Structures are given as structure tokens and as C-alpha cells.
Amino acid sequence: LYRVIFISNIALEQAELLPPSPEISRLKAEALFRRAHAHFMIAQVFSPAYFPGVTDQELGIPLRLNTDILERSPRVT
């Protein structure tokens, strides 16, 4: 799933370099959807269940929002 996220991030970064058009908007929307869906699927498997007030300190999954593989990914609660 992180491969899907990486490819989606590449598509989003390359789409920013192109002039705006309906096709580019559709490409960006699909890349954003695929990245969000992959993050969601990873969270379903590797994140703890949410219980109000109990899991405020537990860390979630790393959010990969760009293609820089050397950048540390934040893990939010």
C-alpha cells in the first residue's frame, strides 16, 4: 500500500508542473483518492482502535505526503 501512496505522490507532484486542464484535475483527484484510500487501509490493519479519551497518546500510521524517501514521516495521535 505504501507503493500506491508513493506512486500517487509522484503523480501529484508531476501534475503540479503541468498547465491546468480538466484531465489534470481528474488525475489529481484520482491520485488524492488512491493515496487517501491506501492510508485508510493501512490504518485499518496497523492502527489501534479508537476509544474516546483512552487512545489520545497512541501513535497512528506514518503519513507519506511527498516523494522524498529520506524525510521522516509524522505519526500523529
Secondary structure per residue as TSV (DSSP state, phi and psi in degrees):
chain	resnum	aa	ss	phi	psi
A	1	L	-	360.0	-31.2
A	2	Y	H	-69.4	-22.7
A	3	R	H	-67.3	-42.2
A	4	V	H	-60.2	-42.7
A	5	I	H	-62.9	-44.5
A	6	F	H	-62.3	-45.8
A	7	I	H	-64.9	-39.0
A	8	S	H	-63.1	-40.7
A	9	N	H	-64.5	-39.0
A	10	I	H	-61.4	-46.9
A	11	A	H	-60.0	-41.8
A	12	L	H	-66.3	-41.7
A	13	E	H	-67.3	-38.8
A	14	Q	H	-72.2	-32.7
A	15	A	H	-65.4	-30.1
A	16	E	T	-67.3	-22.5
A	17	L	T	-84.4	-12.2
A	18	L	S	-97.6	154.6
A	19	P	-	-67.2	146.7
A	20	P	-	-61.6	139.4
A	21	S	-	-160.8	166.3
A	22	P	H	-61.0	-35.8
A	23	E	H	-66.5	-40.4
A	24	I	H	-67.2	-39.5
A	25	S	H	-62.2	-41.2
A	26	R	H	-66.1	-41.2
A	27	L	H	-61.3	-45.8
A	28	K	H	-63.5	-41.2
A	29	A	H	-63.2	-42.4
A	30	E	H	-66.7	-40.7
A	31	A	H	-64.7	-41.3
A	32	L	H	-64.0	-41.6
A	33	F	H	-63.6	-47.6
A	34	R	H	-62.9	-39.8
A	35	R	H	-64.7	-45.3
A	36	A	H	-64.4	-41.3
A	37	H	H	-64.9	-40.9
A	38	A	H	-64.5	-42.8
A	39	H	H	-61.0	-41.4
A	40	F	H	-61.5	-45.6
A	41	M	H	-64.1	-39.4
A	42	I	H	-64.1	-42.1
A	43	A	H	-63.0	-36.0
A	44	Q	H	-62.5	-32.7
A	45	V	H	-89.9	-43.5
A	46	F	H	-107.6	-9.0
A	47	S	S	-95.4	147.5
A	48	P	-	-70.1	156.1
A	49	A	-	-65.2	150.7
A	50	Y	-	-89.0	126.6
A	51	F	-	-130.5	119.6
A	52	P	T	-55.2	129.8
A	53	G	T	81.2	-16.5
A	54	V	T	-97.0	-42.2
A	55	T	S	-101.5	27.9
A	56	D	T	-66.1	-21.0
A	57	Q	T	-105.0	-8.9
A	58	E	-	-77.8	138.9
A	59	L	-	-85.1	147.2
A	60	G	-	-94.4	-154.0
A	61	I	-	-84.4	156.8
A	62	P	B	-68.8	133.4
A	63	L	-	-98.4	112.1
A	64	R	-	-93.9	110.6
A	65	L	-	-116.7	6.7
A	66	N	S	-151.5	178.6
A	67	T	S	-94.1	0.4
A	68	D	-	-73.4	106.6
A	69	I	T	-75.1	-14.1
A	70	L	T	-89.3	-14.6
A	71	E	S	-75.3	135.5
A	72	R	-	-72.4	136.5
A	73	S	-	-91.7	133.3
A	74	P	-	-71.5	146.2
A	75	R	B	-119.4	112.2
A	76	V	-	-96.6	163.0
A	77	T	-	-79.5	360.0
